[in-house]
């Protein structure tokens, strides 16, 4: 197995162009597990941990640009107000050691339906910046995933950053797992309110072949009276529509029926929490 270790983004893109079979690795929280269990034996590894451009974040017009290799721990401590939904999801990732190494770029690169970062990226309308030696392109997170562990990435491309819009209302994330740490989600759900536009974004994880949106739930929430408290029946109906949008299967972590039930509960609860923040004026909107 060859080991490639570029020290700049230009070097990394050149290496990926020359060796499209090279598997990118930064924190190694996914790749090393596969290697240790002999589930994967790539011809080459492309170590991105020494590429400084991938481990920074910057303000940009309309939001925040987060480097693909920025660890979850830094998202939690530095970006909680700029990307509250993503920070909430980051807090649930693995253990402190995993949060110090794992990154959103790694989650996107593996394209697992169970990736904790994916639901908030779908819910808030984030974008994914992809690069190769031929140039850069930007793809909506909602269009990034094409199948189980498959994405729009070409063999010579790398995820370099995500663009998270400035929050325009409360954001929530919740997941169900067998324990609090070191767990792959049985199901997860992200939600983002846009108080000005009076719309709701959603993201479902670990309950379909790809991360999913609950479009009918979004449309239902947009029709509510945003100047009033959330009726119990409306919260329950929102949860039902979230559950209906899922496409789960039975596996070792849980049954399809349980996932649908749990998502209904998560949808109801997160909308209730976010609505209470909205009505109470407690969300830290970024100017």
Backbone as CSV, one residue per row, in Angstrom:
resi,resn,N_x,N_y,N_z,CA_x,CA_y,CA_z,C_x,C_y,C_z
1,UNK,0.839,-1.195,0.000,0.000,0.000,0.000,0.876,1.248,0.000
2,UNK,0.634,2.150,-0.943,1.380,3.405,-0.997,0.758,4.417,-0.045
3,UNK,1.600,5.291,0.503,1.138,6.315,1.434,1.586,7.666,0.907
4,UNK,0.611,8.522,0.557,0.886,9.835,-0.011,0.540,10.896,1.022
5,UNK,1.458,11.859,1.230,1.213,12.872,2.272,1.541,14.259,1.741
6,UNK,0.588,14.870,1.004,0.807,16.229,0.503,0.774,17.244,1.636
7,UNK,1.397,18.396,1.399,1.431,19.452,2.417,0.730,20.722,1.957
8,UNK,0.014,20.661,0.847,-0.794,21.786,0.377,-1.968,21.224,-0.403
9,UNK,-2.981,22.052,-0.589,-4.150,21.598,-1.342,-3.777,21.312,-2.789
10,UNK,-2.927,22.135,-3.366,-2.507,21.896,-4.747,-1.816,20.549,-4.883
11,UNK,-0.951,20.217,-3.935,-0.288,18.915,-3.967,-1.294,17.778,-3.807
12,UNK,-2.270,17.984,-2.933,-3.277,16.944,-2.702,-4.099,16.681,-3.959
13,UNK,-4.507,17.743,-4.642,-5.297,17.576,-5.863,-4.464,16.937,-6.968
14,UNK,-3.184,17.289,-7.045,-2.310,16.682,-8.048,-2.131,15.192,-7.758
15,UNK,-1.975,14.851,-6.486,-1.823,13.447,-6.118,-3.087,12.652,-6.426
16,UNK,-4.254,13.261,-6.170,-5.516,12.566,-6.445,-5.726,12.393,-7.941
17,UNK,-5.270,13.371,-8.727,-5.372,13.242,-10.179,-4.474,12.135,-10.700
18,UNK,-3.273,12.028,-10.115,-2.328,11.004,-10.547,-2.715,9.622,-10.044
19,UNK,-3.293,9.593,-8.833,-3.692,8.318,-8.229,-5.154,8.388,-7.801
20,UNK,-6.085,8.327,-8.758,-7.506,8.392,-8.382,-7.959,7.226,-7.511
21,UNK,-7.145,6.173,-7.458,-7.482,5.033,-6.604,-7.087,5.265,-5.152
22,UNK,-6.377,6.354,-4.875,-5.950,6.639,-3.506,-7.140,7.051,-2.647
23,UNK,-7.276,6.452,-1.475,-8.378,6.749,-0.557,-7.970,7.880,0.370
24,UNK,-8.719,9.000,0.379,-8.379,10.110,1.271,-8.545,9.710,2.735
25,UNK,-7.657,10.196,3.577,-7.742,9.948,5.004,-7.274,11.204,5.731
26,UNK,-8.020,11.614,6.732,-7.627,12.775,7.541,-7.609,12.335,9.001
27,UNK,-8.794,12.266,9.634,-8.848,11.750,11.000,-8.740,10.244,11.065
28,UNK,-9.185,9.574,10.006,-9.078,8.120,9.955,-10.144,7.381,10.729
29,UNK,-11.176,8.084,11.204,-12.163,7.438,12.064,-13.025,6.423,11.323
30,UNK,-13.159,6.553,10.025,-13.877,5.566,9.220,-12.911,4.622,8.511
31,UNK,-11.918,5.195,7.834,-11.016,4.387,7.010,-10.231,3.384,7.844
32,UNK,-9.714,3.827,8.989,-8.886,2.922,9.798,-9.688,1.753,10.355
33,UNK,-10.963,1.971,10.641,-11.800,0.862,11.095,-11.904,-0.193,9.998
34,UNK,-12.129,0.254,8.772,-12.223,-0.683,7.656,-10.910,-1.411,7.422
35,UNK,-9.797,-0.705,7.559,-8.492,-1.341,7.391,-8.225,-2.353,8.502
36,UNK,-8.542,-1.975,9.729,-8.272,-2.860,10.866,-9.072,-4.153,10.783
37,UNK,-10.282,-4.066,10.226,-11.117,-5.261,10.112,-10.990,-5.925,8.743
38,UNK,-10.017,-5.448,7.977,-9.715,-6.015,6.669,-10.932,-6.001,5.737
39,UNK,-11.747,-4.954,5.873,-12.885,-4.790,4.976,-12.511,-3.981,3.745
40,UNK,-11.323,-3.379,3.785,-10.880,-2.546,2.669,-9.361,-2.610,2.604
41,UNK,-8.821,-2.718,1.415,-7.377,-2.750,1.250,-7.025,-1.947,0.000
42,UNK,-7.070,-0.593,0.112,-6.808,0.242,-1.060,-5.350,0.170,-1.498
43,UNK,-5.119,0.507,-2.751,-3.752,0.504,-3.275,-2.932,1.637,-2.696
44,UNK,-3.598,2.723,-2.280,-2.890,3.875,-1.739,-3.786,4.642,-0.785
45,UNK,-3.169,5.289,0.188,-3.851,6.214,1.090,-3.339,7.622,0.816
46,UNK,-4.256,8.584,0.789,-3.913,9.988,0.579,-4.156,10.722,1.888
47,UNK,-3.099,10.923,2.654,-3.197,11.550,3.968,-3.341,13.057,3.803
48,UNK,-4.476,13.611,4.259,-4.758,15.036,4.112,-4.520,15.819,5.405
49,UNK,-3.995,15.162,6.419,-3.857,15.812,7.722,-2.831,16.938,7.735
50,UNK,-1.934,16.974,6.750,-0.910,18.021,6.698,-1.252,19.126,5.707
51,UNK,-2.506,19.141,5.218,-2.944,20.182,4.272,-3.631,21.281,5.070
52,UNK,-2.964,22.407,5.308,-3.534,23.427,6.211,-4.828,24.043,5.700
53,UNK,-5.010,24.143,4.383,-6.218,24.777,3.837,-7.493,24.034,4.224
54,UNK,-7.369,22.757,4.555,-8.543,21.951,4.866,-8.938,21.997,6.338
55,UNK,-8.116,22.605,7.176,-8.358,22.588,8.620,-8.640,23.975,9.185
56,UNK,-9.212,24.850,8.361,-9.547,26.201,8.804,-11.021,26.485,8.523
57,UNK,-11.520,27.575,9.097,-12.856,28.055,8.749,-12.781,29.566,8.597
58,UNK,-13.707,30.097,7.783,-13.726,31.531,7.508,-15.155,32.003,7.321
59,UNK,-15.391,33.267,7.693,-16.654,33.903,7.338,-16.682,34.139,5.838
60,UNK,-17.844,33.971,5.240,-18.022,34.299,3.833,-19.395,34.926,3.663
61,UNK,-19.637,35.496,2.527,-20.921,36.149,2.281,-22.064,35.167,2.541
62,UNK,-22.914,35.508,3.477,-24.086,34.686,3.756,-23.873,33.545,4.718
63,UNK,-22.659,33.359,5.240,-22.469,32.244,6.152,-21.024,31.964,6.488
64,UNK,-20.706,30.685,6.658,-19.387,30.246,7.111,-18.883,29.125,6.217
65,UNK,-17.626,29.223,5.837,-16.971,28.177,5.056,-16.123,27.340,6.000
66,UNK,-16.416,26.042,6.095,-15.762,25.141,7.040,-14.901,24.150,6.274
67,UNK,-13.607,24.132,6.563,-12.694,23.219,5.902,-13.074,21.767,6.134
68,UNK,-12.842,20.933,5.131,-13.278,19.539,5.190,-12.642,18.763,6.335
69,UNK,-11.432,19.153,6.756,-10.736,18.417,7.803,-10.793,19.107,9.162
70,UNK,-11.608,20.158,9.296,-11.748,20.815,10.597,-12.396,19.831,11.575
71,UNK,-11.758,19.518,12.694,-12.312,18.496,13.592,-13.654,18.919,14.208
72,UNK,-14.454,17.916,14.541,-15.734,18.179,15.192,-15.550,18.983,16.477
73,UNK,-14.466,18.716,17.211,-14.252,19.423,18.473,-14.175,20.931,18.264
74,UNK,-13.560,21.361,17.172,-13.464,22.789,16.900,-14.801,23.355,16.415
75,UNK,-15.578,22.557,15.701,-16.917,23.004,15.307,-17.752,23.275,16.562
76,UNK,-17.618,22.408,17.554,-18.370,22.571,18.797,-17.956,23.835,19.536
77,UNK,-16.650,24.049,19.669,-16.166,25.153,20.500,-16.126,26.490,19.769
78,UNK,-15.976,26.474,18.442,-15.780,27.718,17.704,-16.964,28.131,16.827
79,UNK,-17.843,27.184,16.483,-18.876,27.490,15.496,-20.295,27.228,15.991
80,UNK,-20.474,27.155,17.300,-21.798,26.817,17.838,-22.857,27.834,17.455
81,UNK,-22.489,29.106,17.320,-23.471,30.120,16.933,-23.573,30.244,15.419
82,UNK,-22.483,30.025,14.714,-22.514,30.149,13.251,-23.148,28.933,12.578
83,UNK,-23.016,27.768,13.195,-23.579,26.535,12.633,-24.176,25.699,13.760
84,UNK,-25.271,26.179,14.375,-25.792,25.512,15.572,-26.274,24.087,15.346
85,UNK,-26.890,23.817,14.193,-27.349,22.457,13.932,-26.189,21.497,13.775
86,UNK,-25.175,21.909,13.031,-23.993,21.076,12.828,-23.242,20.883,14.137
87,UNK,-23.136,21.932,14.947,-22.462,21.815,16.241,-23.210,20.853,17.158
88,UNK,-24.546,20.904,17.117,-25.341,19.981,17.939,-25.082,18.542,17.517
89,UNK,-25.003,18.295,16.210,-24.704,16.954,15.727,-23.293,16.542,16.109
90,UNK,-22.344,17.479,16.018,-20.950,17.177,16.347,-20.809,16.718,17.790
91,UNK,-21.626,17.274,18.687,-21.546,16.889,20.100,-21.915,15.426,20.317
92,UNK,-22.641,14.830,19.395,-23.080,13.437,19.555,-22.144,12.446,18.885
93,UNK,-21.111,12.935,18.215,-20.220,12.045,17.466,-19.271,11.327,18.418
94,UNK,-19.333,10.014,18.440,-18.357,9.181,19.117,-17.951,9.643,20.501
95,UNK,-16.657,9.604,20.739,-16.042,9.977,22.010,-15.230,11.254,21.819
96,UNK,-14.692,11.834,22.910,-13.828,13.010,22.729,-12.664,12.762,21.778
97,UNK,-12.100,11.558,21.821,-10.989,11.254,20.921,-11.435,11.286,19.459
98,UNK,-12.613,10.737,19.190,-13.140,10.737,17.823,-13.464,12.157,17.381
99,UNK,-14.035,12.958,18.281,-14.376,14.339,17.930,-13.132,15.189,17.679
100,UNK,-12.018,14.809,18.284,-10.764,15.520,18.041,-10.134,15.170,16.691
101,UNK,-10.565,14.071,16.084,-9.975,13.613,14.827,-10.956,13.661,13.656
102,UNK,-12.208,13.281,13.904,-13.191,13.194,12.832,-13.603,14.548,12.302
103,UNK,-14.126,14.558,11.068,-14.480,15.820,10.410,-15.682,15.639,9.500
104,UNK,-16.276,16.762,9.131,-17.415,16.739,8.209,-16.986,16.204,6.842
105,UNK,-15.780,16.575,6.406,-15.294,16.078,5.121,-15.189,14.571,5.090
106,UNK,-14.749,13.988,6.206,-14.692,12.533,6.279,-16.068,11.904,6.206
107,UNK,-17.040,12.525,6.896,-18.425,12.056,6.827,-18.948,12.095,5.398
108,UNK,-18.701,13.209,4.712,-19.169,13.347,3.337,-18.444,12.382,2.410
109,UNK,-17.152,12.208,2.625,-16.388,11.318,1.759,-16.858,9.886,1.827
110,UNK,-17.220,9.426,3.023,-17.730,8.060,3.151,-19.161,7.941,2.669
111,UNK,-19.903,9.057,2.712,-21.286,9.122,2.205,-22.206,8.098,2.852
112,UNK,-21.939,7.753,4.091,-22.797,6.799,4.788,-24.145,7.437,5.109
113,UNK,-25.236,6.708,4.928,-26.549,7.254,5.306,-26.643,7.577,6.789
114,UNK,-25.745,6.982,7.603,-25.786,7.177,9.049,-24.876,8.304,9.520
115,UNK,-24.219,9.022,8.615,-23.319,10.100,9.017,-24.032,11.156,9.835
116,UNK,-23.507,11.472,11.013,-24.176,12.415,11.903,-24.204,13.834,11.342
117,UNK,-23.223,14.209,10.531,-23.181,15.576,9.998,-24.197,15.807,8.893
118,UNK,-24.704,14.750,8.284,-25.505,14.917,7.080,-26.874,15.556,7.313
119,UNK,-27.667,15.127,8.311,-28.990,15.751,8.494,-28.949,17.262,8.672
120,UNK,-28.059,17.828,9.517,-28.056,19.293,9.620,-27.629,19.990,8.339
121,UNK,-26.739,19.366,7.550,-26.334,19.978,6.285,-27.505,20.029,5.307
122,UNK,-28.352,18.999,5.314,-29.538,19.022,4.469,-30.550,20.036,4.988
123,UNK,-30.719,20.063,6.309,-31.756,20.908,6.906,-31.500,22.387,6.675
124,UNK,-30.240,22.823,6.789,-29.974,24.265,6.679,-29.586,24.702,5.270
125,UNK,-29.621,23.786,4.301,-29.321,24.157,2.923,-27.851,24.403,2.658
126,UNK,-26.970,23.676,3.340,-25.533,23.838,3.149,-25.107,23.373,1.760
127,UNK,-23.913,23.796,1.366,-23.333,23.391,0.092,-21.995,22.705,0.341
128,UNK,-21.579,21.892,-0.621,-20.310,21.167,-0.548,-19.422,21.653,-1.681
129,UNK,-18.228,22.115,-1.342,-17.275,22.551,-2.361,-16.337,21.394,-2.682
130,UNK,-16.261,21.085,-3.962,-15.490,19.955,-4.464,-14.420,20.486,-5.405
131,UNK,-13.223,19.910,-5.358,-12.138,20.414,-6.198,-11.346,19.274,-6.827
132,UNK,-10.758,19.587,-7.967,-9.802,18.716,-8.651,-8.793,19.625,-9.339
133,UNK,-7.832,19.045,-10.033,-6.863,19.869,-10.749,-7.541,20.663,-11.862
134,UNK,-8.740,20.274,-12.264,-9.470,20.975,-13.332,-10.243,22.178,-12.823
135,UNK,-10.389,22.297,-11.493,-11.127,23.431,-10.949,-12.039,23.016,-9.814
136,UNK,-12.879,23.952,-9.392,-13.794,23.721,-8.282,-15.243,23.761,-8.745
137,UNK,-16.095,23.085,-7.995,-17.535,23.175,-8.212,-18.224,23.083,-6.856
138,UNK,-19.432,23.579,-6.814,-20.195,23.586,-5.574,-21.505,22.841,-5.801
139,UNK,-21.826,21.960,-4.870,-23.016,21.117,-4.964,-23.834,21.281,-3.691
140,UNK,-25.139,21.403,-3.823,-25.996,21.443,-2.643,-25.871,20.123,-1.885
141,UNK,-25.791,20.194,-0.566,-25.704,18.975,0.235,-26.882,18.051,-0.049
142,UNK,-28.020,18.642,-0.373,-29.212,17.843,-0.663,-29.075,17.046,-1.953
143,UNK,-28.088,17.404,-2.793,-27.884,16.708,-4.063,-26.570,15.929,-4.095
144,UNK,-25.857,15.903,-2.974,-24.529,15.301,-2.946,-24.571,13.783,-2.963
145,UNK,-25.560,13.195,-2.308,-25.611,11.748,-2.125,-26.403,11.090,-3.256
146,UNK,-25.855,10.010,-3.801,-26.512,9.328,-4.923,-26.945,7.913,-4.594
147,UNK,-26.485,7.356,-3.491,-26.830,5.995,-3.104,-26.093,5.637,-1.832
148,UNK,-26.305,4.406,-1.323,-25.599,4.011,-0.101,-24.092,4.100,-0.281
149,UNK,-23.460,4.983,0.491,-22.015,5.210,0.439,-21.544,5.649,-0.942
150,UNK,-22.433,6.348,-1.673,-22.075,6.863,-2.988,-22.436,8.344,-3.066
151,UNK,-21.641,9.081,-3.830,-21.867,10.518,-3.942,-21.520,10.981,-5.345
152,UNK,-21.629,12.284,-5.560,-21.330,12.865,-6.871,-19.835,13.035,-7.098
153,UNK,-19.003,12.695,-6.129,-17.551,12.852,-6.279,-17.019,12.005,-7.425
154,UNK,-16.234,12.636,-8.305,-15.522,11.911,-9.351,-14.244,11.321,-8.747
155,UNK,-13.644,10.327,-9.406,-12.455,9.676,-8.841,-11.297,10.619,-8.551
156,UNK,-11.205,11.733,-9.292,-10.074,12.646,-9.093,-10.432,13.855,-8.230
157,UNK,-11.588,13.834,-7.571,-12.045,14.983,-6.797,-11.937,14.752,-5.293
158,UNK,-11.821,15.867,-4.569,-11.814,15.859,-3.115,-12.839,16.867,-2.596
159,UNK,-13.461,16.550,-1.464,-14.258,17.539,-0.743,-13.287,18.468,-0.035
160,UNK,-13.399,19.773,-0.278,-12.473,20.721,0.351,-13.136,21.545,1.451
161,UNK,-14.443,21.742,1.378,-15.111,22.526,2.419,-16.616,22.392,2.293
162,UNK,-17.315,22.871,3.322,-18.768,23.009,3.255,-19.114,24.458,3.554
163,UNK,-20.153,24.942,2.894,-20.644,26.282,3.135,-21.935,26.220,3.927
164,UNK,-21.910,26.699,5.140,-23.082,26.666,6.019,-23.710,28.054,6.050
165,UNK,-24.972,28.184,5.645,-25.610,29.506,5.646,-25.730,30.077,7.054
166,UNK,-25.770,31.394,7.130,-26.013,32.055,8.412,-27.369,31.607,8.958
167,UNK,-27.429,31.147,10.198,-28.714,30.681,10.737,-29.736,31.804,10.799
168,UNK,-30.955,31.485,10.422,-32.046,32.453,10.415,-33.180,32.034,11.348
169,UNK,-32.828,31.194,12.282,-33.784,30.715,13.257,-33.183,29.558,14.036
170,UNK,-33.922,29.002,14.984,-33.420,27.896,15.789,-33.131,26.662,14.937
171,UNK,-32.126,25.905,15.354,-31.780,24.646,14.706,-31.657,23.567,15.772
172,UNK,-32.055,22.341,15.420,-32.025,21.237,16.367,-31.486,19.981,15.690
173,UNK,-30.934,19.097,16.502,-30.499,17.781,16.023,-30.736,16.785,17.142
174,UNK,-31.225,15.604,16.770,-31.434,14.537,17.745,-31.209,13.202,17.064
175,UNK,-30.718,12.247,17.836,-30.542,10.908,17.259,-30.827,9.852,18.309
176,UNK,-31.091,8.648,17.832,-31.345,7.499,18.691,-30.223,6.498,18.457
177,UNK,-29.624,6.031,19.547,-28.577,5.015,19.466,-28.628,4.129,20.685
178,UNK,-27.810,3.100,20.683,-27.836,2.143,21.791,-27.176,2.696,23.044
179,UNK,-26.337,3.730,22.894,-25.717,4.393,24.034,-25.315,5.797,23.598
180,UNK,-24.774,6.580,24.518,-24.505,7.982,24.221,-23.250,8.200,23.394
181,UNK,-22.250,7.339,23.524,-20.985,7.545,22.833,-20.596,6.309,22.035
182,UNK,-19.715,6.522,21.065,-19.193,5.432,20.241,-20.310,4.616,19.603
183,UNK,-21.297,5.308,19.059,-22.470,4.611,18.537,-22.829,5.138,17.152
184,UNK,-23.212,4.223,16.271,-23.774,4.605,14.978,-25.269,4.793,15.167
185,UNK,-25.805,5.876,14.649,-27.206,6.203,14.885,-28.140,5.119,14.348
186,UNK,-29.141,4.767,15.137,-30.246,3.957,14.630,-31.074,4.819,13.676
187,UNK,-31.254,6.073,14.048,-31.844,7.081,13.177,-31.504,8.446,13.772
188,UNK,-31.556,9.463,12.940,-31.271,10.818,13.411,-32.098,11.805,12.609
189,UNK,-32.201,13.019,13.159,-33.034,14.028,12.502,-32.488,15.418,12.796
190,UNK,-32.373,16.223,11.748,-31.962,17.605,11.880,-33.060,18.533,11.391
191,UNK,-33.171,19.702,12.013,-34.232,20.650,11.684,-33.685,22.066,11.780
192,UNK,-34.073,22.914,10.831,-33.637,24.315,10.834,-34.821,25.206,10.483
193,UNK,-35.126,26.162,11.353,-36.190,27.131,11.092,-35.609,28.385,10.451
194,UNK,-36.297,28.904,9.460,-36.005,30.226,8.908,-37.170,31.111,9.314
195,UNK,-36.953,31.905,10.351,-38.032,32.691,10.930,-38.516,33.767,9.974
196,UNK,-37.610,34.340,9.196,-38.000,35.405,8.261,-38.847,34.854,7.121
197,UNK,-38.384,33.758,6.522,-39.112,33.164,5.406,-40.262,32.279,5.870
198,UNK,-40.264,31.946,7.170,-41.273,31.066,7.765,-41.294,29.712,7.062
199,UNK,-40.103,29.149,6.963,-39.935,27.822,6.380,-39.127,26.959,7.343
200,UNK,-39.210,25.659,7.131,-38.494,24.689,7.950,-37.718,23.754,7.024
201,UNK,-36.446,23.531,7.328,-35.632,22.557,6.610,-35.461,21.314,7.454
202,UNK,-35.369,20.159,6.807,-35.264,18.898,7.529,-34.158,18.030,6.948
203,UNK,-33.671,17.101,7.751,-32.709,16.108,7.296,-32.867,14.834,8.114
204,UNK,-33.025,13.717,7.436,-33.198,12.414,8.087,-31.934,11.592,7.861
205,UNK,-31.414,10.986,8.930,-30.239,10.140,8.812,-30.499,8.713,9.241
206,UNK,-29.773,7.788,8.642,-29.797,6.370,9.016,-31.185,5.742,8.889
207,UNK,-31.956,6.209,7.927,-33.301,5.653,7.715,-33.643,5.671,6.235
208,UNK,-32.656,5.391,5.406,-32.852,5.363,3.966,-31.528,5.060,3.281
209,UNK,-31.540,4.864,1.986,-30.293,4.581,1.267,-29.346,5.765,1.231
210,UNK,-29.900,6.965,1.412,-29.121,8.193,1.524,-29.754,9.050,2.616
211,UNK,-29.073,10.083,3.092,-29.768,11.063,3.929,-30.940,11.659,3.139
212,UNK,-32.040,11.920,3.834,-33.280,12.307,3.167,-33.852,13.584,3.765
213,UNK,-34.671,14.266,2.974,-35.498,15.362,3.483,-36.927,14.861,3.687
214,UNK,-37.627,15.503,4.586,-39.055,15.236,4.795,-39.824,16.407,4.188
215,UNK,-39.993,16.377,2.883,-40.526,17.526,2.148,-41.958,17.850,2.576
216,UNK,-42.800,16.837,2.721,-44.185,17.106,3.117,-44.248,17.684,4.527
217,UNK,-43.349,17.260,5.390,-43.294,17.835,6.732,-42.878,19.301,6.663
218,UNK,-41.927,19.610,5.789,-41.508,20.996,5.604,-42.676,21.861,5.135
219,UNK,-43.419,21.356,4.169,-44.549,22.111,3.631,-45.631,22.306,4.693
220,UNK,-45.856,21.283,5.496,-46.844,21.388,6.562,-46.433,22.442,7.579
221,UNK,-45.164,22.424,7.997,-44.694,23.388,8.989,-44.777,24.815,8.476
222,UNK,-44.514,24.992,7.184,-44.580,26.334,6.605,-45.994,26.895,6.632
223,UNK,-46.994,26.025,6.687,-48.394,26.474,6.666,-48.924,26.836,8.052
224,UNK,-48.126,26.620,9.095,-48.583,26.890,10.454,-48.608,28.391,10.748
225,UNK,-49.279,28.743,11.823,-49.312,30.137,12.274,-48.068,30.397,13.110
226,UNK,-47.094,31.067,12.533,-45.808,31.283,13.184,-45.878,32.337,14.290
227,UNK,-46.990,33.021,14.408,-47.158,34.021,15.458,-47.886,33.456,16.669
228,UNK,-48.119,32.151,16.649,-48.819,31.507,17.755,-47.978,30.351,18.288
229,UNK,-48.316,29.885,19.471,-47.646,28.708,20.011,-47.980,27.484,19.157
230,UNK,-47.114,26.501,19.214,-47.286,25.299,18.395,-48.317,24.372,19.022
231,UNK,-49.427,24.082,18.328,-50.405,23.149,18.870,-49.838,21.739,18.967
232,UNK,-50.240,21.008,19.976,-49.787,19.627,20.159,-50.110,18.781,18.938
233,UNK,-51.297,18.982,18.381,-51.701,18.192,17.212,-50.812,18.497,16.008
234,UNK,-50.382,19.749,15.868,-49.514,20.119,14.751,-48.137,19.490,14.904
235,UNK,-47.599,19.495,16.116,-46.303,18.866,16.358,-46.374,17.376,16.076
236,UNK,-47.471,16.754,16.490,-47.636,15.322,16.252,-47.749,15.028,14.757
237,UNK,-48.483,15.861,14.026,-48.630,15.658,12.583,-47.299,15.846,11.867
238,UNK,-46.523,16.816,12.298,-45.199,17.012,11.717,-44.365,15.751,11.904
239,UNK,-44.379,15.187,13.104,-43.635,13.959,13.352,-44.094,12.817,12.471
240,UNK,-45.398,12.709,12.264,-45.925,11.646,11.396,-45.417,11.801,9.961
241,UNK,-45.345,13.031,9.487,-44.872,13.266,8.121,-43.369,13.015,8.006
242,UNK,-42.617,13.303,9.054,-41.183,12.964,9.061,-41.026,11.447,8.964
243,UNK,-41.775,10.710,9.780,-41.688,9.252,9.755,-42.071,8.698,8.387
244,UNK,-43.080,9.293,7.763,-43.545,8.815,6.459,-42.513,9.038,5.369
245,UNK,-41.635,10.028,5.546,-40.622,10.332,4.532,-39.447,9.366,4.576
246,UNK,-39.296,8.638,5.670,-38.164,7.720,5.818,-38.318,6.502,4.916
247,UNK,-37.196,5.894,4.592,-37.175,4.660,3.792,-36.255,3.655,4.474
248,UNK,-36.595,3.271,5.696,-35.684,2.448,6.498,-35.724,0.973,6.123
249,UNK,-34.729,0.241,6.630,-34.671,-1.210,6.498,-34.467,-1.811,7.880
250,UNK,-34.670,-3.116,7.973,-34.308,-3.853,9.180,-32.819,-4.178,9.118
251,UNK,-32.094,-3.922,10.196,-30.702,-4.348,10.271,-30.348,-4.622,11.725
252,UNK,-29.057,-4.834,11.993,-28.658,-5.225,13.341,-28.895,-4.121,14.362
253,UNK,-29.004,-2.869,13.922,-29.190,-1.765,14.857,-30.655,-1.505,15.196
254,UNK,-31.571,-1.936,14.337,-32.977,-1.680,14.615,-33.850,-2.067,13.441
255,UNK,-35.130,-2.203,13.689,-36.072,-2.561,12.637,-36.554,-1.316,11.910
256,UNK,-37.096,-1.524,10.724,-37.663,-0.405,9.966,-38.816,0.225,10.738
257,UNK,-39.638,-0.602,11.361,-40.786,-0.078,12.116,-40.322,0.778,13.285
258,UNK,-39.274,0.325,13.977,-38.777,1.110,15.109,-38.210,2.439,14.626
259,UNK,-37.483,2.415,13.521,-36.910,3.658,12.999,-38.007,4.670,12.660
260,UNK,-39.066,4.204,12.023,-40.163,5.123,11.693,-40.787,5.701,12.960
261,UNK,-41.018,4.838,13.936,-41.600,5.323,15.190,-40.685,6.355,15.845
262,UNK,-39.389,6.032,15.917,-38.443,6.934,16.570,-38.354,8.264,15.838
263,UNK,-38.361,8.241,14.520,-38.295,9.485,13.762,-39.533,10.340,13.992
264,UNK,-40.674,9.695,14.151,-41.874,10.464,14.473,-41.719,11.211,15.785
265,UNK,-41.115,10.528,16.759,-40.883,11.160,18.058,-39.853,12.281,17.934
266,UNK,-38.754,12.012,17.214,-37.711,13.021,17.054,-38.234,14.248,16.309
267,UNK,-39.039,14.012,15.272,-39.603,15.129,14.523,-40.492,15.996,15.392
268,UNK,-41.357,15.365,16.159,-42.258,16.109,17.045,-41.474,16.898,18.082
269,UNK,-40.493,16.243,18.699,-39.739,16.899,19.771,-38.900,18.067,19.244
270,UNK,-38.171,17.842,18.161,-37.281,18.904,17.674,-38.068,20.109,17.184
271,UNK,-39.210,19.880,16.537,-40.022,21.021,16.137,-40.521,21.766,17.360
272,UNK,-40.917,21.028,18.385,-41.376,21.673,19.611,-40.278,22.499,20.266
273,UNK,-39.069,21.940,20.340,-37.955,22.678,20.941,-37.638,23.939,20.134
274,UNK,-37.543,23.782,18.813,-37.202,24.919,17.963,-38.296,25.980,18.003
275,UNK,-39.547,25.541,18.019,-40.673,26.493,18.040,-40.683,27.277,19.347
276,UNK,-40.362,26.594,20.446,-40.303,27.281,21.736,-39.205,28.341,21.728
277,UNK,-38.066,28.027,21.108,-36.995,29.026,20.973,-37.464,30.210,20.133
278,UNK,-38.129,29.891,19.028,-38.630,30.937,18.138,-39.616,31.846,18.859
279,UNK,-40.573,31.264,19.553,-41.599,32.061,20.224,-41.029,32.823,21.415
280,UNK,-39.995,32.245,22.041,-39.408,32.911,23.198,-38.288,33.871,22.838
281,UNK,-37.930,33.915,21.542,-36.864,34.811,21.117,-35.512,34.438,21.672
282,UNK,-35.279,33.125,21.895,-34.061,32.711,22.566,-32.955,32.252,21.613
283,UNK,-33.247,32.213,20.319,-32.204,31.699,19.420,-31.181,32.794,19.128
284,UNK,-29.873,32.425,19.087,-28.819,33.422,18.903,-28.595,33.745,17.434
285,UNK,-29.504,34.455,16.824,-29.365,34.786,15.409,-28.064,35.529,15.135
286,UNK,-27.395,35.144,14.058,-26.121,35.779,13.690,-26.380,36.951,12.755
287,UNK,-25.923,38.110,13.124,-26.133,39.309,12.301,-25.171,39.344,11.140
